[in-house]
Amino acid sequence: MHRILLIEDDLSLIDGLEFSLQKNGFEVGVARTVKEALAQLAAQKYDLLLLDLTLPDGSGFEICRKARQTSNVPIIFLTASDEEVNVVMGLDMG
């Protein structure tokens, strides 16, 4: 079974995404803050990160930077922002 870490602070998005992913056979971990996400990444291996850019205690870019130091796990950014700088920054980070 593939493991996905969903990093999102919006409860309605968490509920919908978690339900859909689990229904399709994925094991889903959930983190609502940068701190929770970094702790889960240190404790377990994931096959995919679904990552919100705007979190209560920091930026999703911080999580991406830390993840890239030790892993090439695929990352999909979840964001309502369409600012070009965010798109370019995300692509540059890999």
N, C-alpha and C positions, 0 to 999 in steps of 0.2 A: 504494500500500500504506500502511495506517495504522501509525504508529509508537507503541508503548506503552513507557513507562519503568516497569519493575517495581522498586520500592524495598522490599527485604525482606532480612532477614539469615538466615532459616531456609532452609538448602539444600534440604530436602525440598519445601518450598513453592515455592521458586524452580524446581526441576526440573519439578514438576507443572504449575505455571502457565505456565512458559515453553514447555513441550512443547505444552500445549493451545492456547495463543495462536498459536504458530507453525503448528500443524496447521490452524488456522482462518484462516491467511493474514495474520496480523499480524507486523510486524517488532518484535522485542522487545529493548530495552536493559535491562541489569540493573545495579543499584547495591545494595551491601550496607551502606553507611554514609551518613550525612548528607553527609560530605565528597565521596564518590563521586557522590552524587545531584546535588549542587549543581554539580559540575564538568560532569556530563553535560548538565544543564539549560542551562548557559552555552554549551556547545559545539554543541548540537543542538536542533531543535524537535521536540516530541512532540505527539501528538493526544490522549493520555490518560496520566495518572499513576495507577498502582496503588501505594498508599503505606501501609507499615506504620507504626504510631505509635511502636513501641518499637524503637529501633536502638541498636547498641553505642556510638555516639558522640553520641547526642542523640535528639531527638524528631522524629517525622514532622511535627509542627506547625510546626517551624522551616522545613522544606522547603516546606510549604504557604505560609507567610508570604512566603518569598523568591519563590516561583513567582508569587504573586498581585501582587507588585510590578511584574512585567513581562508577565504573561500571564493569560488567562482559560481556560487549558487545563483541561478537566474533570479532577477528582480523585476517586478512590474510595479511601476509607480501608480498609485491611485491619487488623483488630485482634480479639483475643480478649476485649478489655475491653468490658463492657457498662455501665460507669459512666456515669451520666447527664451528668456534667460533661464527659466526653470527647465524647459525642454532641453536646451543645450547642456546645462549643467548635469542633468540626469544622464544624457548620452555620453558625456565626457567621463563620467564615473564608471561606466561600463554596465 
